[in-house]
Amino acid sequence: MSEETLYIQHFHAGAASLAYYQEKMQGYQAFPKAFAMGQAKVIDEVKVSALRGRGGAGFPTGMKWGFIPQASPKPKVLVCNADESEPGTFKDRELLRYTPHLLIEGMLIGAYAIGARSCYIYVRGEYVAEARILEQALKEAYAAGLLGEKVCGLDFACDITVHRGAGAYICGEETALLNSLEGKRGEPRVKPPFPAQSGAFGCPTIVNNVETLTAVPFIISRGGAWFASLGRIEKSGGTRLISVSGDVKKPGVIEIHAGSMTIRQIIFDACGGILGDRPLKAVIPGGSSAPVLTADEIDVIYDIEPLAKIGTMMGSAALIVVSDAHCMVKLIARITKFYAHESCGQCTPCREGCRWMEDVLERIEHGHGRVQDLGLLTDIADQIQGKTLCALGDAAAGPVMSFVKKFRADFEAHIRGGKCPNAS
Amino acid sequence: MPKCIIDGREAEFSVGENIVDIAKRIGVSIPVFCYHPGLSVVAQCRMCTVEVEKMGKLQTGCSTPATDGMVIHTNSQKVLDARQSTMEFLLVNHPLDCPICDKSGECDLQDYSFEHGSQYSRYTEERRTYVDLDMGPVIQKNMNRCIHCTRCIRFADEIAKLPEMVAMQRGNATEITTADGRPLETDYAGNYSDICPTGSLTLKDFRFHKRAWFLKKTPTICAGCSRGCSIELQTHDDHVYRIIPRENQAVNQYWMCDEGRFMYHAYQEESRLCVPWFDGQELAWQEALQQLRAKMTGALFLVATDLTHEEVDAVSQLAQFYGAQLLAFGSDTDADYDAILRRTNMAANFHGLKRRGLSWYAGQKAELVIIVRAGRTKLPQLGETPWVGMGVFWEKEKTPSCQGILPGLSYLEKNGTVTNFQGTDQALKQAVAVPGMCRSVPEIVMQWMHGGERG
């Protein structure tokens, strides 16, 4: 942990002010530099940096920005997705709370690169304090001439608006977010057209995660190659904020160089080991939607591609650690209940299937399961996976399939015993 | 033109066309629930999934535009499995009350269930149920049967231009309902029942009157206004049970208004005069016509704007025979009524009569006026002038100055040609038998002029 970190040293009270950002973080110096570079060069620099989206899909950011049709006569829009709702994920909250100006500058550079004047920050509804901090930071920035008609005194106009969500998980999906931003029902849209063609208010739109945008000022001020070199693995640059929760001694947000540690190292070295020194039972590596890993599978480099190779995903980098003190059936029942509750109800497999899985899991958890239920569960999950309009269906189906596959004995014990074997 | 290959068959298409439409054109049927060619595409039901080569996941045929050289499979095992699983999901909360459901026999859900569904259900949990609010006089709602295709919501927004249908709640509990639970307000509410792929929205007017499979279907034209929507009269035993719109891109696309949909009831009412009636008594045709022939000096013929060209021809022959004048009556203006379908002129052949160059009745004096009309045109103000009606009349229209009525045919019972507001000549088709002793106008005229002993 002696390596250079970008964010975590600034996560303390008092870091949110403009004065702190300008003094301690060379604030608002990257934007004039980006402006001098020109739009195409900024996008190229981000491409070189190997910055991948931090929201969950891990899409290369520079490539995404390149999709904006510059020739389109419509105004371009940049949206920051701060609707961080995946159970287990809480890294963006720290960034919003402590480094709002870093986000604002990142958005300025992004807006400049894609030619957007209007920017929106879509903040999760429950992040009330964070929305206030953002509003305060925006006020400071406007007063200092860092936003508005002439940003930093340069010939570039940019406005940022904070939009608070109303509490739906699905609004973290980018097209549902855009619908919600427009004042419509938060339901994902059919793709194509992709947001880069027709997004917010029908205009070409880029939606980026908070952490993604906060990386941009570093890339501009210190160079894409330097940023890429922070990553210890190919095709993944920079450092990653990881939300560690569950049965570890030191839960919280940690920052590591991309691909520099295995899950075992994160749990036992960075987070002090398992709570109460109990045996490790399972790890959910990328927020509750990621397929689960057993205790034997944690010697894997914690980054996008190594995890994808073993059939799970890094998602939004939320590590949920589960010790043997917890019932795996109860855990997946609770996770599935979440997805069934948050399903928007548009498309058939997700609307009907998630609730069905929830009901079956609840039955098994309470000891009313039948032997054929396990086959049924995998069947339903299989019928959802890859067949839905947005990724929520996959998010619900993946964990169920992996739990049933990897912890089948736990399910069978519930079914045979008629109750949870852990229950007293 | 770009080409794609669907199930081994080559198909040409224009850029932007989706797979479902192209497939349909070359005779490959892809099942759909939420897709409707007249509404926006939402790709929600996932029934139309197809396999596209070089694309990893199954694609929805409704939302995937074809590209040149695309190879599409609509019948691979992967596709069939996906369809079966979609059917299973759609049916887990469906009440399966087909025997008492009005949609039965013409239900997409039922048909596709037969084709793609499983014989067995694996669902043992409690079914989702809703409480239905009244949706007004046209539509009966049964939310339990709903499969959340949202066609009704899109119809309200995009066609009726009145966003009165909404989705409430979320996820599995999503309820399709009217905004604030109010009754429907649109004049096009009947279409909700047509586009609903299940028995969730049915017509109150048709409910429990006839099983769909008994209905005989006659394609014809609506006579409700100068638009002349393409419709289908659905009848059984010479009784009209329902009217639904037919697709006609040039005139009414897929829709029709409620007035046109329900106006047929008037012609099946008891109060319609179906026996020749003269000077206060019912007579045989021969006697009625005999009495009329004696009164024709100074007669004036008035034809309504809802008559067919054939009927006007016949009447004008009769007028010529007596050397009498022939004038038109009925509203002589026409305009868009609501920017959707309805026109302000409620006569089927107003533009036809205009084109024929007929003059309009403007209070010309006569000894006797012969009024010929097909049903709805408002009778002209004749004052004390005695008149005789030929065509469709009701009991209430027997004014003191009415000398007689020769019962004729409505648009349900005759063939003929009418001209719509675009100048298109369209054909009416007879769907039910002539009621009572009614006769068509040409028939009456023939007998009037050359009549023998018949009748």
Contacts between the chains, C-beta under 8 A, distances in Angstrom:
chain1	res1	chain2	res2	distance
A	168	B	170	7.3
A	185	B	167	6.7
A	190	B	41	6.2
A	190	B	42	6.1
A	190	B	43	4.6
A	190	B	60	8.0
A	190	B	63	4.7
A	192	B	63	7.9
A	192	B	65	7.8
A	340	B	171	6.4
A	340	B	172	6.3
A	341	B	171	6.3
A	342	B	170	7.9
A	342	B	171	6.9
A	343	B	170	7.4
A	343	B	171	4.0
A	343	B	172	6.8
A	344	B	170	6.1
A	344	B	171	6.6
A	345	B	148	6.5
A	345	B	167	7.2
A	345	B	169	7.5
A	345	B	170	5.4
A	345	B	171	4.5
A	345	B	172	6.5
A	345	B	173	7.4
A	345	B	174	3.5
A	346	B	42	7.3
A	346	B	44	4.8
A	346	B	148	7.5
A	346	B	150	7.7
A	347	B	43	7.5
A	347	B	44	4.8
A	347	B	45	7.3
A	347	B	46	5.6
A	348	B	44	7.0
A	348	B	45	5.5
A	348	B	46	5.1
A	348	B	47	7.6
A	348	B	86	5.5
A	348	B	89	4.9
A	348	B	90	5.8
A	348	B	147	7.4
A	348	B	148	7.5
A	349	B	46	6.0
A	349	B	85	7.2
A	349	B	86	6.9
A	349	B	89	5.6
A	351	B	89	7.7
A	351	B	148	6.5
A	351	B	171	6.2
A	351	B	172	5.7
A	351	B	174	6.8
A	352	B	89	3.9
A	352	B	90	7.0
A	352	B	92	5.5
A	352	B	93	6.6
A	352	B	172	7.0
A	353	B	89	5.8
A	354	B	171	7.3
A	354	B	172	7.1
A	355	B	128	7.9
A	355	B	171	7.2
A	355	B	172	3.8
A	356	B	89	7.8
A	356	B	92	6.2
A	356	B	123	7.0
A	356	B	125	6.7
A	359	B	125	4.1
A	359	B	126	7.8
A	360	B	125	7.3
A	363	B	125	7.9
A	376	B	122	5.9
A	379	B	122	8.0
A	383	B	82	7.9
A	383	B	85	3.7
A	383	B	88	7.2
A	383	B	89	7.0
A	386	B	57	5.0
A	386	B	58	7.1
A	387	B	46	5.8
A	387	B	49	6.8
A	387	B	57	7.8
A	387	B	58	6.4
A	387	B	82	6.0
A	387	B	85	7.4
A	387	B	86	7.7
A	388	B	46	7.2
A	389	B	43	6.0
A	389	B	44	6.5
A	389	B	46	7.6
